[in-house]
Amino acid sequence: MPLQGLNSAAQKSLNQWHAMLETGDTTSLADITSLNAVFRSPAVFTPFAGKQAFVLIINSVIRIFEDFEYHRQFASSDGSSAILEFSARVGDKNLKGIDMIRFDDHGLIEEFEVMIRPANALALLAKRMGEEAGPALAEIRAMGG
C-alpha cells in the first residue's frame, strides 16, 4: 500500500522492505541500503555506520523479534522519510516502537533510527542483540564501520 507523500524511489524501497519482513527473506536488503547507511539503536549511544553493519543488525533483529507487526506509517513532508509504528515480542516481553527511515535521492535507506518502549523490553532486546550480533558488530566497528 503506497504511503501518501513518499517519493517514488523511497516508496519502491519501502515496498521491498515490507515484502522482506512479510516473507522473512532478506536477501535483497543490501540492494535497498546505501553504502553510507547509519543505524541508530535505542540501546547504544554511538550509531553504527555502513551497509554491512545495517544488514547484520536487521537480520539479527528479525531472528529475535516474535509476532512483529507494523500498525501505522507516516511520510515526512519532503517525501524522503517514513515513520513506521510497530509491535513485537522478545521472550516474555511485549514492546512497541517506531522505525524512522530516511531514504537518499535514489530511494536507498540512508538513515534508520529505532525507538522502543518499555525499558525492560529494550534491555532484553539489547541483551539478545549482544549475544546474536555483538562480536560481529564489534569487528565491524574496529574496522572503521
N, C-alpha and C positions, 0 to 999 in steps of 0.2 A: 504494500500500500504506500503510495507516494506521500512524502512528508511535505505538506504545503510550505512553500517558501525556500526549500532547499534547492541549490543549483543542481543542474542535471548531472554533472560529473560526480558530485558528492552523493546524489541520490543513487546513482549506479553502484557506488561502493557500499552504501548503506544497505541496498537490496542484497548485495552479495554477503554482507555481514550477517543480516538476518537469516539468509539461506544457510550459511555455515553453522549458525547456532541451532537452527532447526534440525539439521541433519547430523551435526557433530563432526562433519568433515571440514577440517580447517586447512586442507592442503593449498587452498588459494589465498590464505590470509596474507602471505607475503606479497601477493600481487596487488593488494589494495592498501599496502603500507608503504609510506615514504621511507627512504633510506635514513632520513633525519628524524624519524618519529620520536616523540618524547612521551613517556608514560609516567603519570603522576599517581602514585599509590597512596591510599589513605593510611597505610601502615608505616611508611618511611618518609623522612623529610626530603631526601635527595632524589630527584627524578631519575628514571632510567632512560638513557638515550640510545637511539639506534633501532633499526628494524629487527636485528637479531634478538635483542632484549625484549622488545614488544611481542614478537611472535612466541617466544618462550613463556612469557608471563601469561598471555591469553590462553595458550594451550594448557598451561598448568591450572589456571582458574577454571577452565571448562571441565577439567577432570575432578576438581574439588567441589564445585557447586553442584547441588542437587536441587531438583524442582525449580530450575531457573526459568523465569518468565518476565518478559517486558510487558509493561502496563500502559504507559503513555509515552509520547515523544513530541518534542518541540524543536523548531528550527529557529536559528538566530535571524535577525532582521537583514543581515548581509548575505544570507544563504550559504554560508560556509561552515556552519556548525550545527550539530544536533545534540539534544539532551534527551537521554533515554532513561526512563524510570523503570527499575526492576525489583524483583524479589527473588530470593533463593534461600537455600538452607545449607549450612555447613555442620555436619554431625547433627547434634540436637538443637542447634541454634538457628532460628529464623532471622533473616536480615532483609533490609530494604536499602536501596541505593540508587544512585544515578551514574550514568556514564556520560561524560561531556566530551564530545568528539569534535575536533576541528580538522577540516579537510583542506589540502592545498589546492592550488588552481587546477590541478589535474584530477582532483577527486580522491587523492590518496590520503590515508589517515596520517596526519602530521602531529596531532596532539591528542592525547587520550587521558582524561583525568577521571578518577573514580572517587565517589564519596559513599560511605557505608555507615549504617547505624543498626543496632545499638553497639556500644563499645565492646561488650562481651563477644558478640558475633564477629566483629572486626578482629579482636585478639585471637580468636580461634582460627580465623582465615589466615592471619599473619603467621601463626604457628605452622599451619598446614602448608602454606606457600614456602616457608623456610625449609621445610622437610622436602617438598616436591622440587623446588627450583633454586633454593638458596645457593648451593655450591656453584651451579652453572651461572647464576647471576653475578656472584662474586668474581668469577673468572672473567665474565664479560666486562665488568667494571674495571678489573685490574688491567684489561687490555685497552682501556680508554673509552669503553662504551657506556 
